[in-house]
Amino acid sequence: MATILLGILLAIVAFVVIAGLFAIGQYNGLVALRNRFKNAFAQIDVQLKRRYDLIPNLVETAKGYIKHERETLEAVTQARNLAQAAGGRAAANPGDPQAMKDLSGAEAGLTGALGRLLAVAEAYPDLKANQNMMQLTEELTSTENKVAFARQAYNDSVMTYNTKREVFPTNIIAGMFQFQAAELFQIDNPEEKQAPKVSFS
């Protein structure tokens, strides 16, 4: 009788240990995936900051040539400031769905404002030929491409994390330890998904 009880007790202890190790493994896996998407957002943040730094120089260069387009220049500056603020909030917590939605909206607005500025600049041959303007727009285009690649890597990391936290049995651990769903970084308006086309050749 004592041997049977001991066997049952050992089976229960073994089950608890195995279940505990499994839970720890699932928890650690979720933490690793969450850290991966946060790191992926940090790569976007680097490129966005570079973009935000280029825009004042672009506006300043254009200002000397397109004095009658003050509204366009002010719209770019305002959109840049809004995007920069939204980027700061998203960088503080890339897992916050509202911060990511705000950033997506602000970036869409900035892309639209930049597109309008570059369309206006096309009408000014002297501005198009300005060496500083050509260099800035080339750097901006390169940065836009890097943002797009970094955004894709971030979205892939978010998708992996969200899938892991939703599948059984990891969803039990995710629920117990409040692993929230992460938000994709996407721009909803199809016209705004394209980087501004920059060509001063």
JOQUI-V372462 format. One record per residue. N is the residue number from 1. RES is the residue in three letters. BURIAL is # if it has 9 or more other C-alpha atoms within 8 Angstrom, else .. Layout:
n;res;burial
N;RES;BURIAL
N;RES;BURIAL
This chain:
n;res;burial
1;MET;.
2;ALA;.
3;THR;.
4;ILE;.
5;LEU;.
6;LEU;.
7;GLY;.
8;ILE;.
9;LEU;.
10;LEU;.
11;ALA;.
12;ILE;.
13;VAL;.
14;ALA;.
15;PHE;.
16;VAL;.
17;VAL;.
18;ILE;.
19;ALA;.
20;GLY;.
21;LEU;.
22;PHE;.
23;ALA;#
24;ILE;.
25;GLY;.
26;GLN;#
27;TYR;#
28;ASN;.
29;GLY;.
30;LEU;#
31;VAL;.
32;ALA;.
33;LEU;#
34;ARG;#
35;ASN;.
36;ARG;#
37;PHE;#
38;LYS;#
39;ASN;.
40;ALA;#
41;PHE;#
42;ALA;#
43;GLN;#
44;ILE;#
45;ASP;#
46;VAL;.
47;GLN;#
48;LEU;#
49;LYS;#
50;ARG;#
51;ARG;#
52;TYR;#
53;ASP;.
54;LEU;#
55;ILE;#
56;PRO;#
57;ASN;#
58;LEU;#
59;VAL;#
60;GLU;.
61;THR;#
62;ALA;#
63;LYS;#
64;GLY;.
65;TYR;#
66;ILE;#
67;LYS;.
68;HIS;.
69;GLU;.
70;ARG;#
71;GLU;.
72;THR;#
73;LEU;#
74;GLU;.
75;ALA;#
76;VAL;#
77;THR;#
78;GLN;.
79;ALA;#
80;ARG;#
81;ASN;.
82;LEU;#
83;ALA;#
84;GLN;#
85;ALA;.
86;ALA;#
87;GLY;#
88;GLY;.
89;ARG;#
90;ALA;#
91;ALA;#
92;ALA;.
93;ASN;.
94;PRO;#
95;GLY;#
96;ASP;#
97;PRO;#
98;GLN;.
99;ALA;#
100;MET;#
101;LYS;#
102;ASP;#
103;LEU;#
104;SER;#
105;GLY;#
106;ALA;#
107;GLU;#
108;ALA;#
109;GLY;#
110;LEU;#
111;THR;#
112;GLY;#
113;ALA;#
114;LEU;#
115;GLY;#
116;ARG;#
117;LEU;#
118;LEU;#
119;ALA;.
120;VAL;.
121;ALA;#
122;GLU;#
123;ALA;.
124;TYR;#
125;PRO;.
126;ASP;.
127;LEU;#
128;LYS;#
129;ALA;#
130;ASN;.
131;GLN;.
132;ASN;.
133;MET;#
134;MET;#
135;GLN;.
136;LEU;#
137;THR;#
138;GLU;#
139;GLU;#
140;LEU;#
141;THR;#
142;SER;.
143;THR;#
144;GLU;#
145;ASN;#
146;LYS;#
147;VAL;#
148;ALA;.
149;PHE;.
150;ALA;#
151;ARG;#
152;GLN;.
153;ALA;#
154;TYR;#
155;ASN;#
156;ASP;.
157;SER;#
158;VAL;#
159;MET;#
160;THR;#
161;TYR;#
162;ASN;#
163;THR;.
164;LYS;#
165;ARG;#
166;GLU;#
167;VAL;.
168;PHE;.
169;PRO;.
170;THR;#
171;ASN;#
172;ILE;.
173;ILE;#
174;ALA;#
175;GLY;.
176;MET;.
177;PHE;.
178;GLN;.
179;PHE;.
180;GLN;.
181;ALA;.
182;ALA;#
183;GLU;#
184;LEU;#
185;PHE;#
186;GLN;.
187;ILE;#
188;ASP;.
189;ASN;.
190;PRO;.
191;GLU;.
192;GLU;#
193;LYS;#
194;GLN;.
195;ALA;#
196;PRO;#
197;LYS;.
198;VAL;.
199;SER;.
200;PHE;.
201;SER;.
